[in-house]
Amino acid sequence: MSAVLNYEPFVVSPRRGPPRLSPIQEEVLALKKERNAVILAHNYQVEAIQDVADFVGDSLGLSYRAQAVKSDVILFCGVHFMAETAKIVNPQRTVLLPDRNAGCSLSDSCPADRLAAYKRENPGLYVVAYINCSAGVKALSDVICTSGNAVKIVSRVPDDREILFVPDQNLGQWVSKKANRRMRLWPGSCYAHVQFTVEAIEKVRARFPEAPVVAHPECVQTVRDLADEVCSTELMIKFSREHPASHIIVVTESGMLHRLRREVPEKSFIAGPTDSCACNDCRFMKLNTIEKVRDALKTLLPAIEVPEPTRSAALLPIQRMLDWSK
């Protein structure tokens, strides 16, 4: 018997009114004004951070926001590669990450030196890199994509070029099918998303038979196949607004439920469970806390730096993505 039966489903009920800020959140807002800072937060951040952020979104939306920033300081509440991306498009600004150890298992699965070696052994490949990768990998790529625009980006690659998709094989598999484009797939995955299983999702769906299942494309194929909709976190907002159901099962990192609750306050959201827990947290995303946000604004540390040769090389495929996504 699966351990998930011992857990009650994690349900985020409809939100009633604006959030009440704590003293430390008020302190963060005061420091943000003092530092002329902007706070960008990924959908997977904890609620206390999302509620003080200027912008909350997915990787594509935050990339546009980072590019347009006019503030002196960018405090990026996410993981390391996201803060690097903000620094790549804003070399003149101070970019902070609340916890320098907020890494990413998916990014770690594709070290830049291994990709460089693979390209030398397989010349002529067109490298499409999911944004969940290091600055070094971006610098070796032809174009970047996010889960929200990956199909569109891959469809823009010339037909006569063979594509290497890095680093997420699950997203790559989904994109390959949607774009009807064969690609070589790097053998990487998000440790959090691959923990979702068909058995766990079917059990929670049995508890909420009228609730549709919306899943992130980083999930394994068997989970994607049972979902009513597979899409990026940003498109989960659109799906939830438009679907008539009052309850929706969300198969991605649990922080997304806070964003959904704020954006679609009239509905209830059920976290997609794993075989061992009622919801799924990314341990790297959760390294960031509201206390660390405050401390980063006080000390202007940890600051993210990207060596100039890497930065300028990585900027080209990022800009290509932003241009192709318009």
WOLINTA-V603425 format. One record per residue. N is the residue number from 0. RES is the residue in three letters. SS is DSSP state (alpha for helix, beta for strand, coil for the rest). PSI is psi in whole degrees, 0 to 359 (NA if undefined). Layout:
n: <N/N>
res: <RES/RES>
ss: <SS/SS>
psi: <PSI/PSI>
//
This chain:
n: <0/1/2/3/4/5/6/7/8/9/10/11/12/13/14/15/16/17/18/19/20/21/22/23/24/25/26/27/28/29/30/31/32/33/34/35/36/37/38/39/40/41/42/43/44/45/46/47/48/49/50/51/52/53/54/55/56/57/58/59/60/61/62/63/64/65/66/67/68/69/70/71/72/73/74/75/76/77/78/79/80/81/82/83/84/85/86/87/88/89/90/91/92/93/94/95/96/97/98/99/100/101/102/103/104/105/106/107/108/109/110/111/112/113/114/115/116/117/118/119/120/121/122/123/124/125/126/127/128/129/130/131/132/133/134/135/136/137/138/139/140/141/142/143/144/145/146/147/148/149/150/151/152/153/154/155/156/157/158/159/160/161/162/163/164/165/166/167/168/169/170/171/172/173/174/175/176/177/178/179/180/181/182/183/184/185/186/187/188/189/190/191/192/193/194/195/196/197/198/199/200/201/202/203/204/205/206/207/208/209/210/211/212/213/214/215/216/217/218/219/220/221/222/223/224/225/226/227/228/229/230/231/232/233/234/235/236/237/238/239/240/241/242/243/244/245/246/247/248/249/250/251/252/253/254/255/256/257/258/259/260/261/262/263/264/265/266/267/268/269/270/271/272/273/274/275/276/277/278/279/280/281/282/283/284/285/286/287/288/289/290/291/292/293/294/295/296/297/298/299/300/301/302/303/304/305/306/307/308/309/310/311/312/313/314/315/316/317/318/319/320/321/322/323/324/325>
res: <MET/SER/ALA/VAL/LEU/ASN/TYR/GLU/PRO/PHE/VAL/VAL/SER/PRO/ARG/ARG/GLY/PRO/PRO/ARG/LEU/SER/PRO/ILE/GLN/GLU/GLU/VAL/LEU/ALA/LEU/LYS/LYS/GLU/ARG/ASN/ALA/VAL/ILE/LEU/ALA/HIS/ASN/TYR/GLN/VAL/GLU/ALA/ILE/GLN/ASP/VAL/ALA/ASP/PHE/VAL/GLY/ASP/SER/LEU/GLY/LEU/SER/TYR/ARG/ALA/GLN/ALA/VAL/LYS/SER/ASP/VAL/ILE/LEU/PHE/CYS/GLY/VAL/HIS/PHE/MET/ALA/GLU/THR/ALA/LYS/ILE/VAL/ASN/PRO/GLN/ARG/THR/VAL/LEU/LEU/PRO/ASP/ARG/ASN/ALA/GLY/CYS/SER/LEU/SER/ASP/SER/CYS/PRO/ALA/ASP/ARG/LEU/ALA/ALA/TYR/LYS/ARG/GLU/ASN/PRO/GLY/LEU/TYR/VAL/VAL/ALA/TYR/ILE/ASN/CYS/SER/ALA/GLY/VAL/LYS/ALA/LEU/SER/ASP/VAL/ILE/CYS/THR/SER/GLY/ASN/ALA/VAL/LYS/ILE/VAL/SER/ARG/VAL/PRO/ASP/ASP/ARG/GLU/ILE/LEU/PHE/VAL/PRO/ASP/GLN/ASN/LEU/GLY/GLN/TRP/VAL/SER/LYS/LYS/ALA/ASN/ARG/ARG/MET/ARG/LEU/TRP/PRO/GLY/SER/CYS/TYR/ALA/HIS/VAL/GLN/PHE/THR/VAL/GLU/ALA/ILE/GLU/LYS/VAL/ARG/ALA/ARG/PHE/PRO/GLU/ALA/PRO/VAL/VAL/ALA/HIS/PRO/GLU/CYS/VAL/GLN/THR/VAL/ARG/ASP/LEU/ALA/ASP/GLU/VAL/CYS/SER/THR/GLU/LEU/MET/ILE/LYS/PHE/SER/ARG/GLU/HIS/PRO/ALA/SER/HIS/ILE/ILE/VAL/VAL/THR/GLU/SER/GLY/MET/LEU/HIS/ARG/LEU/ARG/ARG/GLU/VAL/PRO/GLU/LYS/SER/PHE/ILE/ALA/GLY/PRO/THR/ASP/SER/CYS/ALA/CYS/ASN/ASP/CYS/ARG/PHE/MET/LYS/LEU/ASN/THR/ILE/GLU/LYS/VAL/ARG/ASP/ALA/LEU/LYS/THR/LEU/LEU/PRO/ALA/ILE/GLU/VAL/PRO/GLU/PRO/THR/ARG/SER/ALA/ALA/LEU/LEU/PRO/ILE/GLN/ARG/MET/LEU/ASP/TRP/SER/LYS>
ss: <coil/coil/alpha/alpha/alpha/alpha/coil/coil/coil/coil/beta/beta/coil/coil/coil/coil/coil/coil/coil/coil/coil/coil/alpha/alpha/alpha/alpha/alpha/alpha/alpha/alpha/alpha/alpha/alpha/alpha/coil/coil/beta/beta/beta/beta/beta/beta/coil/coil/coil/coil/alpha/alpha/alpha/alpha/coil/coil/coil/coil/beta/beta/beta/coil/alpha/alpha/alpha/alpha/alpha/alpha/alpha/alpha/alpha/alpha/coil/coil/coil/coil/beta/beta/beta/beta/beta/coil/coil/alpha/alpha/alpha/alpha/alpha/alpha/alpha/alpha/alpha/alpha/coil/coil/coil/coil/beta/beta/beta/beta/coil/coil/coil/coil/coil/coil/coil/alpha/alpha/alpha/alpha/coil/coil/coil/alpha/alpha/alpha/alpha/alpha/alpha/alpha/alpha/alpha/alpha/coil/coil/coil/coil/beta/beta/beta/beta/beta/coil/coil/coil/coil/alpha/alpha/alpha/alpha/alpha/coil/coil/coil/beta/beta/beta/coil/coil/coil/coil/alpha/alpha/alpha/alpha/alpha/alpha/alpha/coil/coil/coil/coil/coil/coil/beta/beta/beta/beta/coil/beta/alpha/alpha/alpha/alpha/alpha/alpha/alpha/alpha/alpha/alpha/alpha/coil/coil/coil/beta/beta/beta/coil/coil/beta/coil/coil/coil/coil/alpha/alpha/alpha/coil/coil/alpha/alpha/alpha/alpha/alpha/alpha/alpha/alpha/alpha/alpha/coil/coil/coil/coil/beta/beta/beta/beta/coil/coil/coil/coil/coil/alpha/alpha/alpha/alpha/alpha/alpha/coil/coil/beta/beta/coil/coil/alpha/alpha/alpha/alpha/alpha/alpha/alpha/alpha/alpha/alpha/coil/coil/coil/coil/beta/beta/beta/beta/beta/coil/coil/coil/coil/alpha/alpha/alpha/alpha/alpha/alpha/alpha/alpha/coil/coil/coil/coil/beta/beta/beta/beta/coil/coil/coil/coil/coil/coil/coil/coil/coil/coil/coil/coil/coil/alpha/alpha/alpha/coil/coil/alpha/alpha/alpha/alpha/alpha/alpha/alpha/alpha/alpha/alpha/coil/coil/coil/beta/coil/coil/coil/coil/alpha/alpha/alpha/alpha/alpha/alpha/alpha/alpha/alpha/alpha/alpha/alpha/alpha/alpha/alpha/alpha/alpha/coil/coil>
psi: <132/143/340/339/340/358/138/143/143/108/129/113/166/143/140/101/171/156/149/123/144/168/321/328/321/322/319/316/322/317/322/317/317/321/359/55/158/139/118/130/133/157/339/4/160/159/322/327/315/324/346/359/149/324/135/132/191/182/321/311/319/331/316/316/317/321/328/359/139/354/163/328/135/116/109/111/95/225/175/316/332/316/322/316/319/322/324/319/354/64/337/352/156/124/124/148/123/321/115/336/5/85/209/123/327/315/319/337/348/79/147/323/325/321/318/318/318/321/323/323/342/69/151/355/145/114/116/117/123/141/342/64/165/166/324/321/320/321/337/1/163/326/149/156/167/174/334/333/7/318/316/318/312/324/341/347/134/140/335/5/134/132/135/120/122/157/359/110/330/312/316/319/316/316/317/317/315/322/354/51/120/139/151/137/127/139/61/163/160/121/327/316/332/355/344/136/158/316/315/317/320/327/319/329/329/330/332/71/338/354/125/158/124/128/150/144/351/351/161/161/319/325/318/322/331/349/150/332/138/123/171/167/323/320/342/329/311/314/315/323/319/336/138/348/147/339/139/132/123/114/81/188/143/336/335/333/328/317/316/319/323/318/330/70/346/358/163/145/135/126/133/125/166/185/352/353/162/347/174/110/142/120/334/314/322/359/332/131/165/328/319/328/313/312/323/320/329/314/348/37/151/134/139/131/144/122/141/315/320/316/311/324/323/333/325/308/332/315/323/318/313/321/316/338/351/NA>
//
